[in-house]
Amino acid sequence: AAAFVLRAVSKHSPQLAHAVVDSGALMALVTCLEEFDPSVKEAAAWALGYIARHTKELAQTVVDAGAVPLLVLCFQEPELTLKRIAASALSDLCKHSPELAQTVVDAGAVSLL
């Protein structure tokens, strides 16, 4: 439930997304990507995507937290909703720079598409 709240806060502005990161919630969201329950993974992936979509700096922060390999693993899960959300989050990371896009490529995401 907390991840859903963080997602709702993060989506509105870069300032609110920074507030989520500054609160220390980023590592908790990344850890949620390793949970067994797909709905927990979905909420975390969604929140991470919303954080990353605002600025290159925020996207880099999500990458630095170790989210990319876990998002790629989420994309390989059987649940279609989780696949879609993980793909969207990876897209939000890629859009800011060629370097961020290369990070996603290097994690093996492109071959799974």
N, C-alpha and C positions, 0 to 999 in steps of 0.2 A: 504493500500500500504506500509506503514511503516513496518508492521509486515513481509511482504515478504522480505523487505530489511534486516531486522534483522535476518530473517531465513537464507538468503544467506550469511550474514557475519558470523553467528554462526557456520555454518556447517564445516568450513574449519580447525579450530584448537582450542585447549583449550584456547590459548591466545586471540583469537578473541572472543570466547564465554565469556571469563572473561571481555573483553572490553564492550560487550553488557550489562552484569550484572552490571559492574561498572558505566555504563552510567545512570543507574536507569531505564532502559527499562523493566526489569523483571516484575515489578508490572503492567506496562501498558499492557504487554503481557497477564498476568493473568486476568486482567480486560477485555481484548478482548474476553476471553473465555465465558464471560457472554453476549456478544452482540447477537442481534437477527439474523444478517446475517451469514449464515453458512460459507461463504467464509472468513469472518473475523476470525471466530473460527478456521477454518482450518489453516490459516496462523499463528495464535498464537500458536496453538497446535504443528504445525510443528517446529516453532522456539524454543519452550520450549523443545521439544524432541531433537533437535540438540544441544541445550545448555547442556542438561542432559547427552547426550551420551558420552561426552568426559571424565569426571572424576567423582569420587564419590563425591568430594566436590561440583562440579557444580550441580550434581543431587540433593544433599541435599539442595542446595540453591533454586532450583526449588520447592522442597517439602516444604521448610520453607516459601516460598512465597504463599503457599496455592493452588498450581496448581492441586494437585491430585484429590480432590473431584470434581473440575470443569472438569477435563479431564474425569472422570468417567461419569459425566453428558453428556459430549459431545459424549461419546461412546453410550449413550442411545438415541441420536438423530436419526431421520429417514434417514438422508443423509448417504449413504454408504461411500463416500469419507471421510467425517468427522469421521465416526466410525473407519475407517482404520487408519487415521492419529492419532486419540486419542489413539488407541490401540498401535500403534508404539511408541508414546511418553511415555506411561505407561511402555512399555517394556524397553525403554531406561533408565527409572528411576530405574527399578527393577534389572537390570543386575549387578549393582555395589556391592551390599551387601545384606545379608539376612534381615537386618533391613529396608533397602529401599523397598525390596520386600514385607515385612510385612506391610509397610505403605500402599502399593497399595491393598494388601489383605484386610486390615482393612477398607479401603474405599469402599469395596464391589465390586471391579472390577472382581474378579474371578467368582462370581456367575452369572455375565452377559455374560461370554464367552461361 
